[in-house]
Each structure stands twice: as C-alpha cells, then as structure tokens.
Amino acid sequence: MSKRLVEVFTAGCPLCDETVKVVRELACENCDVQVYDLRFGCATNICREKVAQYGIHRVPAVVVDGKLAGCCQNQQPVSREALVAAGIGQG
C-alpha cells in the first residue's frame, strides 16, 4: 500500500501554523506530510511550481494525492472535518 501524499502550503501566518498542526494531528502512518513554506521557497523551486500546477491562490492550502482539498478551493477556512473528508488520517 502506498502512502497518501499530503502537501501543506503555508506562508508563516497563524492560520497556516494551525493548519499544519491539525494536518499533523490527523495524519496516520499511511500519510506522508510535506510542508512547503512559500516565504522561503525550496531548493529546486518545486513548491512554487506545485502552487501553479494545483491552482493554489491562497494559503494555507492542503493537497491530498495531487488534489486540492475541497476546503481550499474557496474562501472557507480549513477545518478538521474537511481534511478528514479529503482522506487525511484514513489509513
């Protein structure tokens, strides 16, 4: 069974920090959580390329297995329920 890739895009804001905390709390052993802080970028610039690929227009944003979580597709705040619905923590 392959691990579920959970990518969290942040910019160091308090809401971003809370989202990272919730994702890590919900993540199970079958979740591979990657956090990208867009303030700093990344060595290969892959995180900014992923932002464009996933159509992210605001942070925090959570992507599960290459799909932007429903809670991140509009202006609603990220919630535990929406993250579980996206598959986080679902071994």
N, CA and C of each residue as an Amber inpcrd file, in Angstrom:
protein
   273
   0.8530000  -1.1730000   0.0000000   0.0000000   0.0000000   0.0000000
   0.8970000   1.2350000   0.0000000   0.6790000   2.1280000  -0.9330000
   1.4870000   3.3420000  -0.9840000   0.9420000   4.3800000  -0.0230000
   1.8280000   5.2430000   0.4170000   1.4190000   6.2860000   1.3500000
   0.6490000   7.3750000   0.6250000  -0.2630000   7.9860000   1.3630000
  -1.0290000   9.1290000   0.8520000  -0.1370000  10.3610000   1.0120000
   0.0830000  11.0970000  -0.0700000   0.9010000  12.3040000  -0.0190000
   0.0230000  13.4870000   0.3550000   0.3560000  14.1230000   1.4690000
  -0.3680000  15.2950000   1.9480000   0.6090000  16.4630000   1.9140000
   0.3130000  17.4490000   1.0630000   1.1770000  18.6180000   0.9320000
   0.4550000  19.8270000   1.5170000   1.1600000  20.5510000   2.3890000
   0.5910000  21.7340000   3.0210000   1.4180000  22.9380000   2.5760000
   0.7460000  23.9350000   2.0130000   1.4050000  25.1520000   1.5370000
   1.0780000  26.2710000   2.5110000   2.1270000  26.9290000   3.0220000
   1.9550000  27.9490000   4.0520000   2.7530000  29.2040000   3.7030000
   2.5480000  30.2260000   4.5340000   3.3280000  31.4570000   4.4030000
   3.6410000  32.0410000   5.7800000   3.6730000  31.1700000   6.7910000
   4.0700000  31.5960000   8.1160000   3.0170000  32.3420000   8.9120000
   1.7750000  32.3530000   8.4610000   0.7190000  33.0740000   9.1840000
   0.1780000  32.1880000  10.3140000  -0.4770000  32.7830000  11.3120000
  -1.0310000  31.9760000  12.4010000  -2.0240000  30.9120000  11.9110000
  -2.8510000  31.2460000  10.9350000  -3.7860000  30.2700000  10.3860000
  -3.0370000  29.1380000   9.6780000  -1.9390000  29.4700000   9.0190000
  -1.1110000  28.4550000   8.3670000  -0.5330000  27.4950000   9.4020000
  -0.0030000  28.0630000  10.4920000   0.5840000  27.2390000  11.5530000
  -0.4620000  26.3030000  12.1500000  -1.6650000  26.8060000  12.3500000
  -2.7490000  25.9880000  12.9030000  -3.1130000  24.8690000  11.9290000
  -3.1310000  25.1660000  10.6360000  -3.4480000  24.1440000   9.6350000
  -2.4040000  23.0370000   9.6420000  -1.1290000  23.3990000   9.7130000
  -0.0560000  22.3990000   9.7710000  -0.2470000  21.5210000  11.0090000
  -0.5690000  22.1420000  12.1390000  -0.7790000  21.4020000  13.3910000
  -1.9210000  20.4060000  13.2370000  -3.0430000  20.8450000  12.6650000
  -4.2070000  19.9670000  12.5020000  -3.8870000  18.8230000  11.5440000
  -3.2190000  19.1210000  10.4420000  -2.8590000  18.0700000   9.4830000
  -1.9700000  17.0320000  10.1620000  -0.9860000  17.4760000  10.9130000
  -0.0800000  16.5340000  11.5930000  -0.8150000  15.7110000  12.6440000
  -1.7890000  16.3170000  13.3380000  -2.5800000  15.5760000  14.3250000
  -3.4320000  14.5030000  13.6520000  -3.9880000  14.8190000  12.4940000
  -4.8720000  13.8900000  11.7880000  -4.1190000  12.8130000  11.0180000
  -2.9050000  13.1070000  10.6090000  -2.1500000  12.1980000   9.7460000
  -1.9330000  10.8520000  10.4310000  -2.0690000   9.8090000   9.6430000
  -1.8340000   8.4610000  10.1510000  -0.5130000   7.9480000   9.5840000
  -0.1730000   6.7310000   9.9010000   1.0980000   6.1770000   9.4360000
   1.1430000   6.0100000   7.9150000  -0.0160000   6.0560000   7.2620000
  -0.0590000   5.9490000   5.8040000  -0.0610000   7.3070000   5.1150000
   0.1570000   8.3840000   5.8820000   0.2200000   9.7390000   5.3350000
   1.6630000  10.2300000   5.3360000   2.1080000  10.7230000   4.2070000
   3.4220000  11.3490000   4.0890000   3.1720000  12.8470000   3.9920000
   3.4090000  13.5770000   5.0860000   3.1030000  15.0030000   5.1480000
   4.3290000  15.8180000   4.7490000   4.1480000  16.6750000   3.7520000
   5.1900000  17.5940000   3.3010000   4.6740000  19.0140000   3.5010000
   5.4640000  19.8670000   4.1550000   5.0580000  21.2510000   4.3830000
   5.9810000  22.1530000   3.5710000   5.3840000  23.0330000   2.7890000
   6.1360000  23.9910000   1.9760000   5.8310000  25.4050000   2.4650000
   6.8500000  26.0990000   2.9620000   6.6880000  27.4880000   3.3830000
   7.0650000  28.3580000   2.1870000   6.0870000  28.9650000   1.5780000
   6.3040000  29.7140000   0.3430000   7.0940000  31.0040000   0.5570000
   7.2570000  31.4300000   1.8010000   8.0890000  32.6130000   2.0630000
   9.5360000  32.3410000   1.7010000   9.9530000  31.0960000   1.8970000
  11.3500000  30.7380000   1.6840000  11.5900000  29.9860000   0.3840000
  10.5320000  29.5060000  -0.2230000  10.6940000  28.7040000  -1.4350000
  11.3190000  27.3740000  -1.0880000  11.8890000  26.7230000  -2.0670000
  12.5850000  25.4700000  -1.8150000  13.7700000  25.3870000  -2.7620000
  14.6760000  24.5230000  -2.4510000  15.9470000  24.4570000  -3.1700000
  15.7700000  24.3290000  -4.6820000  14.7870000  23.5650000  -5.1090000
  14.5980000  23.3380000  -6.5420000  13.4540000  24.1600000  -7.1220000
  12.7960000  24.9610000  -6.3020000  11.6400000  25.7700000  -6.7010000
  10.4100000  24.9130000  -7.0200000  10.4620000  23.6330000  -6.6470000
   9.3510000  22.7300000  -6.9270000   8.0710000  23.1780000  -6.2300000
   8.1990000  23.7790000  -5.0440000   6.9840000  24.1710000  -4.3200000
   6.2070000  25.2440000  -5.0740000   6.8900000  26.1870000  -5.6810000
   6.1830000  27.2280000  -6.4410000   5.6020000  26.6550000  -7.7380000
   6.2760000  25.6830000  -8.3150000   5.7290000  25.0150000  -9.4970000
   4.4580000  24.2500000  -9.1250000   4.4570000  23.6240000  -7.9390000
   3.2900000  22.8830000  -7.4910000   2.1140000  23.8240000  -7.2370000
   2.3870000  25.0150000  -6.7090000   1.3260000  26.0030000  -6.4830000
   0.5950000  26.2860000  -7.7920000   1.3580000  26.4920000  -8.8540000
   0.7560000  26.7500000 -10.1620000   0.0210000  25.5090000 -10.6730000
   0.6440000  24.3490000 -10.5300000   0.0490000  23.0950000 -11.0100000
  -1.2820000  22.8120000 -10.3150000  -1.3530000  23.0310000  -9.0070000
  -2.5590000  22.7290000  -8.2490000  -3.5810000  23.8590000  -8.2800000
  -3.2220000  25.0110000  -8.8120000  -4.1480000  26.1370000  -8.8740000
  -4.3950000  26.7860000  -7.5220000  -3.3630000  26.8250000  -6.6980000
  -3.4880000  27.4200000  -5.3640000  -3.4130000  28.9370000  -5.4870000
  -4.4100000  29.6140000  -4.8840000  -4.4540000  31.0690000  -4.9390000
  -4.4310000  31.7070000  -3.5620000  -4.4400000  30.8750000  -2.5240000
  -4.3510000  31.4020000  -1.1670000  -3.7510000  30.3280000  -0.2690000
  -3.2080000  30.7540000   0.8400000  -2.6730000  29.8200000   1.8200000
  -3.3380000  30.0910000   3.1560000  -3.4570000  29.1070000   4.0120000
  -2.9150000  27.7690000   3.8400000  -3.7250000  26.9680000   2.8220000
  -3.0480000  26.0420000   2.1890000  -3.6940000  25.1560000   1.2310000
  -3.1940000  23.7370000   1.4810000  -4.1010000  22.7860000   1.3590000
  -3.7650000  21.3830000   1.5760000  -4.1070000  20.6040000   0.3130000
  -3.1420000  19.8100000  -0.1390000  -3.3190000  18.9760000  -1.3240000
  -3.1240000  17.5280000  -0.8880000  -4.0850000  16.6670000  -1.2280000
  -4.0170000  15.2550000  -0.8740000  -3.9380000  14.4400000  -2.1570000
  -2.8210000  13.7250000  -2.3010000  -2.5940000  12.9050000  -3.5000000
  -2.8160000  13.6890000  -4.7900000  -2.3050000  14.9090000  -4.8340000
  -2.3520000  15.7110000  -6.0540000  -3.6340000  16.4710000  -6.2860000
  -4.5720000  16.4170000  -5.3230000  -5.8560000  17.1090000  -5.4890000
  -6.0280000  18.1210000  -4.3590000  -6.2840000  19.3700000  -4.7460000
  -6.5220000  20.4250000  -3.7750000  -7.7600000  20.0750000  -2.9520000
  -7.6130000  20.0510000  -1.6310000  -8.7280000  19.7060000  -0.7520000
  -9.8780000  20.6770000  -0.9750000 -11.0990000  20.1700000  -0.8910000
 -12.2840000  20.9770000  -1.1350000 -12.3310000  22.2380000  -0.2950000
 -11.8540000  22.1490000   0.9380000 -11.8810000  23.3150000   1.8190000
 -10.9300000  24.4080000   1.3500000 -10.0110000  24.0680000   0.4590000
  -9.0170000  25.0360000  -0.0080000  -9.3470000  25.5900000  -1.3910000
 -10.4680000  25.1640000  -1.9460000 -10.8470000  25.6090000  -3.2820000
 -11.6920000  26.8730000  -3.2600000 -12.0700000  27.3160000  -2.0760000
 -12.8630000  28.5350000  -1.9530000 -12.3510000  29.3250000  -0.7590000
 -13.1110000  30.2370000  -0.2570000 -12.6440000  31.1070000   0.8170000
 -12.9610000  30.5960000   2.2150000 -13.3850000  29.3480000   2.3430000
 -13.6740000  28.8060000   3.6610000 -12.3830000  28.4830000   4.3950000
 -12.3870000  28.6120000   5.7240000 -11.2060000  28.2110000   6.4840000
 -11.0470000  26.6980000   6.4670000  -9.8350000  26.2340000   6.6250000
  -9.5480000  24.8080000   6.6710000 -10.1210000  24.2620000   7.9790000
 -10.8490000  23.1480000   7.8910000 -11.4190000  22.5450000   9.0910000
 -10.9830000  21.0860000   9.2020000 -11.0360000  20.5740000  10.4220000
 -10.6930000  19.1680000  10.6580000 -11.5900000  18.2610000   9.8070000
 -12.8740000  18.5750000   9.7890000 -13.8330000  17.7450000   9.0650000
 -13.5240000  17.7020000   7.5670000 -13.1730000  18.8670000   7.0110000
 -12.8520000  18.9190000   5.5800000 -11.5770000  18.1460000   5.2770000
 -10.6120000  18.1720000   6.1790000  -9.3690000  17.4360000   5.9660000
  -9.6150000  15.9330000   6.0360000 -10.4280000  15.4980000   6.9750000
 -10.7750000  14.0750000   7.0690000 -11.5270000  13.6650000   5.8030000
 -12.4500000  14.5070000   5.3290000 -13.1950000  14.2090000   4.1040000
 -12.2630000  14.0870000   2.8980000 -11.1230000  14.8190000   2.9320000
 -10.1520000  14.7450000   1.8470000  -9.2870000  13.4960000   1.9220000
  -9.3880000  12.7540000   3.0430000  -8.6770000  11.4940000   3.1550000
  -7.5260000  11.4780000   4.1400000  -7.2670000  12.5780000   4.8210000
  -6.1590000  12.5960000   5.7760000  -6.5440000  11.7800000   7.0090000
  -5.6340000  10.8870000   7.3970000  -5.8710000  10.0480000   8.5690000
  -6.7190000   8.8140000   8.2930000  -7.0150000   8.5760000   7.0480000
  -7.8290000   7.4320000   6.6530000  -6.9290000   6.2990000   6.2220000
  -6.2810000   5.6440000   7.1740000  -5.3260000   4.5680000   6.9380000
  -5.6810000   3.7210000   5.8070000
